[in-house]
Amino acid sequence: MKLRILPALVAGIMTATFFLSSCLGNDYEEIEYPSTSSITSFSIGTLHQTFYVESSKGEDSVYTDTISYADVVFTIDQINRKIYNKDSLPKDVDVTKALASIAADYPVVYYEKNGKDTIWTETDSIDFSKPVIFKVMTYSSVLNDFKAGYPYEVHVNVHKLNPDSLVWKHFGNKKFANSTVFAKQKAVYANEYIYVFGETEDGKAKVNKASVLRGGMADWEEIDLPTGVNIYSATAFNDEICFVANGELYTLGSQVTKIGNAEGLTNLISVNNGTLLAYKGNENKVVAIDSEGNELSEDYSSLFVDGYDLNGRLSALSMPSSHNNDLWRTIVMTNNKGTSDADSTAVVFSYISGDREWVKFQANNPTTCPNMGNISMIKYDGKVYAFGENFDDFYSSKDNGLNWSKETDYMVFPIEYKNGIDKLITYRGNGSYSAVVEDNGNKGSFIWFIWEDGSATRAVLNRLMPKE
């Protein structure tokens, strides 16, 4: 049993008496509440909870189980006589038939049931879907009688929405500046802005940027780019947006600026342990670039997997190794262009900073991520997810991209029009899209889907909503 009691002035207040006065004409009635009438601890026991799962046959299944919530902390506000749990119980918990455990100054406790005071026992099944009033009875030696203390109001808080379910919102009126439509695009997030590098049907490269904060989105602003840009190279590095144009490295600030001495670059991959991994297509080699934009020595370079390249659209993530924070792993996912129907899975590559060697995970295994059109990979809520342009399912990996499984619980796409949100394929149509994660701590963590015309749809887990 856990207990938290608000400390301020409790001791002094509890040694005093509580008074409630009412004036009727010239009559004056004083009601004195005894000081030894406090609830000192409160908890609840085992509750019924409903679970929604997918059966082994792929069918939706619902079952109810009993779960102990005895460790849930209830705050006792002795000043305002309120008892409540700050951390709400899960949405599908039934609190209409709950057993309570109570300790008080005196072992006689009443609660209101159907408008009447009822003696409480530990075996009473109480409906906590609404606040319940409790009173502690105590013996007054002065009155030679029992008297009820000042009442407590008990609230058992339950989430109205599942904390692990996605909440969606569509921004249909947010169009790229100058009515630009991108035939290809890549979105990058940095410093509360989303930058979308895109290419129009006539081959012109542009950037649109918009401020995003706490789930909102401002209007798009357009920025011109130099010729020779690989739009898929856009990468956030050291709080700046970097990209490749004509084999060289540029940053996008108040103006476009060339930095460093690197040459022959064709794409940027990811940020690995403070260095920027870049690709040289002519050499099929990955090199490391420092914060000044300079290429590091050959000791930091590595040949890519023979027969494959990283010139075009790809998704990449880097993260510290689970067993050694000095080692960083980068995983890259691309579409499997394949030559037969057997090529049914995406192509995933892995690189560890200490080994400086790229490895291609074996394809066409049952647990390999399925091949999906314009596949994307993101990291959200500490997990790695992949999905395709039809937005049928999220697939997740717990072992850095080696094995994947379809999400069936809460990380799911809308399957029909509901609450103002349609299936995402409706917004994409036959156009381009890009996806990016806005991870902004207490200001919220969101997944953004940007469509060809700049309209956007975002998703957020309930528990990752803004808290400030």
Beta strands, then each sheet from edge to edge (+ up, - down):
strand 1: 3-5
strand 2: 18-24
strand 3: 27-33
strand 4: 39-44
strand 5: 46-54
strand 6: 60-68
strand 7: 74-77
strand 8: 82-84
strand 9: 93-94
strand 10: 100-104
strand 11: 108-113
strand 12: 116-119
strand 13: 132-140
strand 14: 145-148
strand 15: 152-155
strand 16: 166-171
strand 17: 184-190
strand 18: 193-199
strand 19: 205-213
strand 20: 216-217
strand 21: 221-224
strand 22: 229-237
strand 23: 240-245
strand 24: 248-252
strand 25: 256-258
strand 26: 267-272
strand 27: 275-280
strand 28: 285-289
strand 29: 302-303
strand 30: 315-320
strand 31: 328-334
strand 32: 347-352
strand 33: 357-360
strand 34: 376-380
strand 35: 383-387
strand 36: 395-397
strand 37: 405-406
strand 38: 433-439
strand 39: 445-451
strand 40: 456-461
sheet 1: 1+ 7+ 8- 15- 13+ 11- 12+
sheet 2: 1+ 7+ 8- 15- 13+ 14-
sheet 3: 2+ 3-
sheet 4: 4+ 10-
sheet 5: 6+ 5- 9+
sheet 6: 16+ 40- 39+ 38-
sheet 7: 17+ 18- 19+ 20-
sheet 8: 17+ 18- 19+ 21-
sheet 9: 22+ 23- 24+ 25-
sheet 10: 26+ 27- 28+ 29-
sheet 11: 30+ 31- 32+ 33-
sheet 12: 34+ 35- 36+ 37-
end
